[in-house]
Amino acid sequence: MKNEILNALIAKIKAHQDALGFSDEKFVARYVQFLGSAKTWSDRLKKGDLTGIKNHEVFEEKWISILQRLSARIDKVYIPEKVFEVLPVYRAMSKRLEILKGQTNDRRNVICLMPFGSGKSVFCASQVAKAPAECCYVRCHTGMRENGFAFASAVAEALGVSPGRGATAAIKSVSNALQTRPQTVFLDEFHEVGIVGFKNVRFWIDEAQASRFFMTMYPTDYDAVVSAQAGAAAEAKQLLRRTIRPIFEEYRNGVPNEDIAVYLKLRASWKDEDCKICAERIGGTVRANGNLSVLEDAVKEAFVEAACEGDEPTPDMVAKQLDRLCPAPVKRGDR
């Protein structure tokens, strides 16, 4: 093939396949919504064999568009290097996901209310990594705020379809894709989208009978939506009627000491009692400053400190590093 853009895209995607160590069959199974069949990927695209293709230009333009979306998907989806599946928070979210998969009525949505750093994004991304042909992941952001086209376009891109032009086309494109090939759509930080997101997801649940949604939100933002002005609250409640109840909010106030103790056990291999005592000591600081994400930072710093001293990290080291990362606010009279 002579098209430089297409060749560059194929080279990039092939490098991704090589990095994964996947056969053509396994790689296409992961990205079937983009690549279609192993024969197309291995014989047509990778080898550049256009035998039997009447219009090379049309063929190349088609695949440039498809592979650009696949390239964007590869760039955006965060695949965690290490996921601690034995963490209570991970197990709790997994149970809710299993309930969602078994739903046959119109309650095909899960809402998880968790503050930042609690492990929600890692969980969502890990599920897509496990079953990429059955799931897709969208990280919502402020640019989608009450912007139906931006939000629907991002979902369409994750599904591997063109959003078309305008919000209506993008919403319909997603609906058609979910009807054709049912998916579990993970919408991370869904609170960023606003009421338009509630409207769109409700429509997609109604239109695509076999597709499901799993969304994470910050508790305060969720509360603001459902307690907003009458019209907005009504839209939110329409989606809540299609959501598995009760809302998953066991981690509304952050990760409890139990999760912190398990995390320390996994990372530092201390005795159970030492992990429990350390968790009780640092739990409040962890929850106030970023949950598992700040805890991981403190543990990493403790490992560095211990390595410099030729020793193993201790609970005191973790507590000290946490205090360094999260200094107490200075009172006006203490300045």
C-alpha positions, 0 to 999 in steps of 0.5 A: 500500500502506498498511503503513508498515513495508513502504513504508519497506523498499521506499523503503530498498531502492529507494534502494540500487538508485538508488545502484547505478544498476541497472535493475530487471532487473539489480537483481533479478538481484543479489538474485533469492533475495529479489525473485524477478522484475523484474515483482514488484519493479517493478510490485507493490512499487515501484508499490504495485499490489495488483490481483489480490491477494485478501488484501492483509494476507497479501501485505504480511506476506510481503513485510515478512519478505522485505524485512527480510532483504534490508535486513539483507543490504544493511546487512551485506555490505561491498562494497570500494571498491577491490580490488587484483586483481593482488595475489599474495594475491588471485590465489592465492585466486582460483585456489583458488576456480576449483578449487572451482567445478570440483569435482564430487565431495564435496570442495566446501570450501576452507579458507584459513588467514590472519592478520588484515589479509591481505585475506581479507575483502576477497576474499570480499566482492568475490566476492559483489559480482561474482556476488551471485546465485551467492554469499553472505557470512557474517561469523562472530563470537564470538556464534556460538561453539558456537551452532548456531542463531546460525550456521545463522540467519546463513547462512539470512539470507544465503541469503534464507530464514527460519531457522525456530525452533530450531537443527534448523529453521535447519540444515534451512532452509539445506540446503533453500535450498542444494538448491533454488538452489546457492550458493557460501557464503563463511564469513569468520572461520569459526574463531569458530564452533567445532566446531558449524560444522564439523558443520553445513558437513559436513552441508550439503555432503552434503545439497546436492550442487551447493553449495560453501563457501569459509571463512577462518580464523586459523591458530592457531585452526584448529590448536587445533580440529584438535588438540583433544580426540578428539571435536572433532578427529574432527569437524574431520577429517570436514570436512577429508575434504570439503575441497580439499587441500592446505589453503591456507596460503601466507599462514599467516605473513602477507603476504610482501614480494612482496605488500607491494612490489606493494601499494606500487607500486599505491598510491604508483606508485614504481619497482619497485626502490624498492618492493622495498627498502621492502618488505624494510625494513618487512616484519617490522613489517607482518606483526607488526602487521596485514599489509595493513590496517596498511600501508594505514593507514601509506600513507594517513598518508604521503599526508597528510604529503606533502600538508602538505609539498606533495610526494609520499609517499616510502618514508621517509615510509611507514616513519616512519608505520608506526613511529608506528602500531606502536611497539616495546614498551618494555623494562622496563629502559628505563622 
